[in-house]
Amino acid sequence: MQDKRLHIDEKFTDQAWSKMSNMLDREMPVQVERRRRFAWWWLAALAGFLILAGAGFCFWQKRLSLHCSVTASGWGG
């Protein structure tokens, strides 16, 4: 019975894949989008902070104006 195993030269295969990898890197470079994703996180955090700060400021202004109107009308202590 014949041996049906296929003989694959590891040195040739490694060299061929290395050449193919270089060719792909040259023809179809991959751009890293890490910086863009990082910028979106900072932008989202800033927007969240501004929303919370605005809501807190409005709430504080309402409490302050309510307190001033109550003390001016004689209800306050």
N, C-alpha and C positions, 0 to 999 in steps of 0.2 A: 504494500500500500504506500502510496506517495504521501510525503509530508506536504500538507496544503497550507502551511503557515506562510504568511507573506513576510518577506524580509524588508524591513524599513530601516534605512540608514539614518540614525539619530542625528548625526552631524549634519547631514544634508537637510534634514527637516528643520532643525534649529536655524540653520543659515537661511533657508528659504523663508521661514516665518519672520526672521529678523529683517530681511529685505522687503517683505510684504508690509511689515509694520512701518518701516521707513517710508515706503511709497504711500501708504495710507495717510501718514502724518503730513506728508508733503502735499498730497492732492486734496485731502479732506481734513483740515486741521480742526481740532476740537477746542472750542472756546470755553473757558471757565467762567461761569456766571456767579461765582461766589460773592464778588463785590456787590453786584446788583441785588442779590438776595439780602445781604447785610444792610444795604441802604433802605430796603423796604421795611425791615424790622425797626430801624431808627425812625423812619417816617411814621409808622404805625404807633410807636410808643409816644412820639411827639404829639400826634393827633389825639391819642387817648388822654394824655396829660392836659392838653388844651381844653378838651371837652370837660374833663373833671374840674379843672380850674375855673372855667366859665360857669359851670353849674354851681360850684361852691360860691363863687362871687355873687351870682344872682340870688342864691339862697341867703347869703349873708346880708345883701342889700335889702331884701324883703324883711328880714328880722330886724335890721337896724331901722328901717322906715316905720315898721309897726311899733317898735319900742319908742321911737320919737313921737309918733302920733298919739300913743297912749299917755305918755308923760306930759305932752303939751295940753291934752284935754283934761288933765287933772286926775286920770285914773291911776297913774304911777305913784310909787311911793317915794 
